Amino acid sequence: MLARITDRILSLDRSVALAIVFLVPALEASAFLGFVFPGEIAVILGGVLAFNGRIPLPAVIVAAVSGAIVGDTIGYFVGRRWGHQILRGIGRRVPFLRHRIDEHLESARAYLRRRGGTAVFFGRFTAALRVMVPGLAGMAEVPYGQFLIYNAAGGLLWGTGFVLLGYFAGAAWRRVAADASTVGLSLLVLVIVGLVVGRVLRNIRERGERLSDRVARAGLVAWARGRFPGPSAWLARRVETGSPWGFGLSVVVLAGGLCGWIFIALTQDVFAHEEAVLTDPGVTRFVVDHRVAWATALMKGVTWLGSNVVMIPLVVLVGAYFLFRDRDWRPAAFMAAALVGANVTYRLVKSWVGRPRPPGSLHLIEVSGFSFPSGHATVAVACWGLAALLIGAGRSIRAKLVVWAAAVLIVGLVGLSRIYLGVHWWTDVVAGFALGGLWLCLLGLFLLRHKAAVPRVGESPGGAGSPERVPAGP
């Protein structure tokens, strides 16, 4: 039945199809249609119609995004007006809830007041939560202004993302829709697991016990500590968060090992012409077949974010910021080392491997030299990653997430641009990410070793009021 519905949507007129792309997301949370027909299917189909030239792509994006925002807003006000009556009526019919329904509702309201914005944003990306969260947010009386900001951000990202998925997938949209449903279900499972783990940890804290104390008293752990005191103490030190040689060192070493393994594996595939390398022509052909004018213009601009033309000013700006703010020259030295080291390393590997680039007929920009690994990807990871490491040090978790999210987005776009512009195979880009990540991890070890530090935000160096120094490690 679902297949018949989707085939019917693909055969509709332009105006009717646009109305469907708007209405299905709008009815997901306001009329609970999402339990029957997931909204992302209609949005992906809108992208397919744009790919076929039946509907302008911007019109499909506007319809999908506005439908998502309007529908969730209606769901919010429905929950605010009738949510308590609906949930009380349902709860009293469930045996293990009926006697404590008011307590559970108040607990849910308190949680959504604390986490309402985050729940609204991330709930947009899994079907079950997308249907329920707007109404629950209204029931919890999350301020509408706060709800609207997160609702609009989630709707914009969700609507645009799924339209573009359908657009780039073209005739293969059914596979994309199935993968999107799987990802949404996986996200739901992760949310549930996270809530359960959070509740367990909160219960432990409320009883005045630390999780590490409970683990240390466990039978097997206690036996190992008594039997092997030296190795046990060493392992304990590897997860200490207060020492630069604890958790930070563990993260750097593990991340460096992973990057090194990926780079070596891809290099071996290039030399042997096997496994991952065999998928390169197909990926390149898929990307070339889905080029459009606006994306080409965007990728030509984005690709400069991985070039030395942009990296040199970035090194200067980040170095000058710490030099003038903290009178600390070490961040500037590390940024320069990131840029120079990444350039030297990828050029040496290119000369050693000597892999040709994709055919020149696919190039949208002028390039020269060998292909493996991508120099732009290598330099982007090393420089943008180190900038995020230095700027985020000593800041709040939220600020760290924002800084790292921006760095990851920039690096990802640079890598995508190299594939889109036809100047690198996808394995070149991944190898560049891995090589740049390995160099970044080596620099991270030196940061930890020399205790390169950044003052906490809002404090100034000097005198008796000199701030506490925070290691600029990961």
Summary of the structure (lengths in Angstrom):
residues: 474
radius of gyration: 26.1
end to end distance: 50.9
largest distance: 74.8
contacts: 1546
relative contact order: 0.07
helix: 78%
strand: 1%
